[in-house]
Amino acid sequence: MGLVGLRKLNDIDGAHGSALHPIMLVVENSVALETIGYGPCYHMSDCIRNPLDCDMWTEALKAKFQEKGRKYTRDDWDQLLGHCQSVADVPPAAFIPELHAAYPDAKVIIVQRDPNTWYTSCRGTVMQMCFNKQMNLLSFLDRSRAGRLIPMISLIFISLFGVLDSNREAEMREAWIDGYARAYEEARRIVPEELRLEYKLGQGWEPLCKFLGTEIPEKPFPHVNDSAEFAKKTPVMMKMMWISAARANLPYLVGVLAVTGAILWYR
């Protein structure tokens, strides 16, 4: 989503084991945040690299949207995000009120995007992970990685937007754009004005660095094309998941082949 989060925490000793300094933000371009010293920035890619994180996000999503289990506290967020100094996009953007409550002094950056452009970007990137037949097969074959990631992503989108069905395109577009607007309104309502920056794409470093009190980098502002980046990374991600699935199912395959070979031998 256009909302993304950045945060620094006080004396965290979380699951990933790091101690950070106080502040939180919400922005979209994780590369930009890391360039000005707010890295690492937590992003959906972290869930791919660390699939056990999906279990905590799923637990938090079910507690918030389905009232199943306990809602997350500051200690839980520290455990999940304590190794990072910033957060961006979903899953974190699904928890703006909760993260603001946990870190009330955190700053929030709202990245203003055209909702239709945002939807088109989502349709060509993260949505494809839910609709891709290979991904669904991997979700079944590899419960340790894809089997955690794909259900979590689907739960995020169903929870936020109510519709995730490629056969209901017009309804899905409308629901997602409405949900996008609600998320922005919610952030503006709960985050005090002095802790909030309305940032427009194309404004570059100056408003961002002024808001955060950091120096303007000599590097050009990074412009990341979500669709192009996703297309570039997808083959690598798929290969990683197929390798994981092969390793997970190798003992069963060897067993089946051994039994089949034994049956053929004794015939």
N, C-alpha and C positions, 0 to 999 in steps of 0.2 A: 504494500500500500504506500501511498505518499507519505504516510506517517512512519517515522523511523525513530529509534530511540538511542540516545547516547547517555551514558552515565558513568560516574566515578563513585566508588563506594569507600566508606571508612573502615579500615582495619578488618577486611574480610578474610576469613580463613575457610573458604568454601571447599566444595568437592574437588575443584581444580587447583586449589592451593595458591592463592595470591592475595596480596594486600594492596588495596587501591586507595585513592583519595576521593573526597566527597564531591558529587555533582551528578546530574542525569540529564539527558537530552533526547530529543526525537528528531531525526533527519532521514533523508533517503539514501544519499550516496555514501556508502560505507568507506569507499576508497578516500573520499574527501576527509572524513572524520579521522581516519588513521593517519593521513598526511599531516594533520595539524596536532597530532599527539593524543588522539582519543582512540587508540587501538590497544589490543584487538577489538574489533567491532563485531558483536554477535549478529549472525544473519542465518537465513535458512540453510546456507551451505554448511554451517556448523552442525546441524542436525544430520546432514549426510555424512560428514566426517566422524561424528560422535553419535551413533544411532541410539545409545542409551539415553541421550537427552530427550529423545522422542517420548520415552516413558513418562518423564516428568511433565513435559508439555501436555501430553494426553491426559495425565492425571489432573493438571491444573484446568484444562479445558472442560473436562467432565464436571469438575467441582463448580466452575463458574456457570456453564451453560445448561448443565443437566442436573445440577444439585446432587451429584453423586460424589461422596467423599468430602474431605475437609478442604476449605479454600486456603490458598497459599498465603504464608506470612512472610515477613522480611527475611527470616532465616531460610525459608525455602528458596526465595529469589536469590539470596546470596549464594546458596549452594549451586544453583543452576547457572547463574550469570557472574559469579564472583571472580572469574578469571578474565573478564572483559571490562573495558572502560566505556563501551558504547554498545547500543543495540539498534538494529535496523530492520524494518520490514516485519513480516510475520515470521515466526510466531509472536515476537514481543508486541507488535502493534495490536494484537488482540487483547492486550492487557494494559492499556494506557491507564485506566483508573486505578488498577491494582498496583502498578509500578509507581504511579504518582503517590499513592497512599504509603507505599513502602519507603519511597525516597522523596519526601515532600519538598526538598530544596533543589531537586533536579530541574534542569532547564529542558524545555521542550521546543523542538524545531518542527514546524508544520510545513512540509513541502507542498506547495500549491501546484497541482497538475490538472490538466484537462481530464475530466472523468472518463470521457470516451477513449482518449488516448491511453489512459491507465488501463481500462478494461481490455483494449486490444492487446496491450503488452502482456497482461495476465493470461489472456486467451492463448497467446503464442508461447507462453513459458510454463509457469507453474501448473496451470490447468491441464496441460498436456501430460503431466506426470500422473494425473488422476485418470485420464482417458486412454492413455497409452496401453495397448494390450500386453506389450512386453513387460511393462511395469507391474501390471496386475498379475501376470504369471510369476514374476520375480517376487512379488509380495507373498505369494503362496509358497514358492520354493525356498525363499530365504527369510525365515521369520526373524533372524537376528538383525537384519539391516532393512531391506525393502519392506519386510513385514511389519516393521515399526514405523518407517517413514511415510509410506503411502496412506495408511489409515489415519495417521496424525494429520497429514495435509488435508485429506478429505474432511476430517472432523473440524479443522479450522474453518474451512470455507462454508460448510453446512451451518456451523455455529454462527458465523458472521453474516452470511448472506441468505441462508435458507434454501438455496437451489444450487445443485451441482449435477447437471444433466445435459449432455451434449445434444440431446434430442429436443431440448426446450430452450433453444438459443435466445429467442427474443425475451422470454420470461427471465432467463438467467442474466442477460445483459441489464435489464431494468432493475432486478433485485440487487445485483452487485453494485451498480452505480448508486442506488439508494443507500445501500449499506456503507459505501465509501463516504457519502455525504454525512451520514449519521456519525461515523467515526470522527470526522473532522469537527463536527458540532460538539460532540462529547468532549474532545480534547480542549476545545476553546472554552467550554463551560467550566471544566474542573481545574484547569491549570491557570494560575494567576497571570495577568498580562505581563508583569515584570519578569516572569520566568519563561515567556513564550516568544518565539520568533516566527513570523510569517515569512517564509522564504519562497521566492519564485525561481523556478529553473531559469538559468541564464544570468543570474545576478552575480555569479562568481564568488570570490573569496571575501570581499569586503564586508558585507552585512553579517556573514557567518562568523568571521574572525572578530569583528567588533562586538558581537553579542557574547562570544565566548571569552573575550579578553586575550586572544592569542595573536601573534604576529602573522601577517599575510605571507604565505610561502612564496618562494621564488618560482616554484613549479606552476605551470598552468593548471587551472581548475580541471579536475578529471571529469570527462563526460562519458559515462558508461551507457552503452546501448544494451538494455536488458535482453532484448530478443536475440541480438547477435552474440552476446556473452553466453546466453543459455544454449544456443545452437552449437557454440564452440565447446562448451563443457559437457553437453549431454552424452556424446560418445564415450568420453572418459568415465563419466559417472556410470553409464550402462555397463561398460567393461568391468569396472570395479564390482558392481553388483552381481554380474554373472559369475565372476570369479568367486565371490563370497557364496553365491548359491551353489556353485559346483563343489566347493569345499564342504558346505553344510550337508550336501546330499551324496557325497562320495561314498561314505560307509554303506548307505542303503543300496546304492548302485552296485557296489562290489558284492554285497550280500546277495542281491537278486541274480547277478551274473554267476556267482558261485553255485547257487541253488539250481539255476537253469542248466549250468554245465554238468552238475552232478546228475540231474535227471536224464539229460541226454546221454551221459556216459553209461548209465546203468540200464538204458533201454536195450 
